[in-house]
Amino acid sequence: MQTIPSITISNGSPVMALPLTLVVLASMLKDAFEDHKRHKSDKSENTKKCKVYDQLKDKFEDKNWMDIGVGQLVRIQSEEFVPADILLLRSSDAK
């Protein structure tokens, strides 16, 4: 609006362009930094190990959380982290 001659108070020069650009750039840098931190956090979570049952070998083997598929059986021990999207079928805990 500052470049419209009939309503300008700055003689047509865009004096708000620099502050607005700085605010937008600062916001972009902050968002990029947060996205990078989230990416690193997701990668570390997805590479955690858990015990997954292998039907061919008839035993539980270590697998990364990101490699777990639909319908696979996962053994979770006491005090162990639980991968997301797990349906608990049975628990042997007495509590």
N, C-alpha and C positions, 0 to 999 in steps of 0.2 A: 504494500500500500504506500510505502514511502517513495516509490518511483512514479506514482500517479500525480501529475502536477497540481491538480485542483485540490487535493487533500493532503499534500505532503507538508511536514513541518521541518524537513531536513533538506530542502531545496533539491529534491530528487535523488539524493545519494542514499544508498541502502546501508544505513549505519547499524542496523540490527543483524546484518548478514554475518559479520565476524563473531559476535557473541553466540548467535544461534549455531553456527558451524562448530565452534569450540564445545558447546554443550552436547551436540549430537556426536561429535568425535569421542568425547569423554565417555558418553553412554555406550558407544560401540566398543571401545576398548574394555570397559568394565564387563560387558556381556561376553566378549570374546574370552576374557580371562576366566569368567565363571564357567563358560562352556568347556574350556580346556580342563579345568579342575574336575568338572562332572565327567568328562570323557575318561580321565585317568582313574577316577573313582569307580566308574562302571567297569572299566577293563580289569581292575584288581578284584572286583566282586565276581565277575564272570569267569575268572581263572581260578577261583577257589575249588578245592577238590571235595568230592563226596563219593560214597559207595553206591554203584549202580549195578543191578543184577544183569549178568550176561547169560542168556538162555543157552547159547551154544556151549559155553564153558562150564555152565552150571555152578557159577560162583559170583560173588560180588567183586567188582573191580573199581579202581579209582578213575573218575572222569571229571572233567571241568564242568562247572554248572552250565556253561553255555552249550555244552554238548548233550545235555539231557533232552530226550524227546518225549513226546506224548505217549503214555502207556508204559513207560519204563518204571521199574520198581527201584526206589531209593531207600537205602538204610541210613537212618539218622540216629547217632548215638546221643547219650545224655550230654547236655551242655554244649552241643554242637550247633553251629549256625544252620539255618534252614533255607534252602533255595526258594526263590519266589515261585508262586503258582504250584504249590504242593498240596495234594489232597491226602489228608491223613486217613489211612484205612484201618490201622491198628496201632495200639501202643501197649508196651509191656511195662510201662512205668506205673508203680503202685500209688502214686500221688493223686 
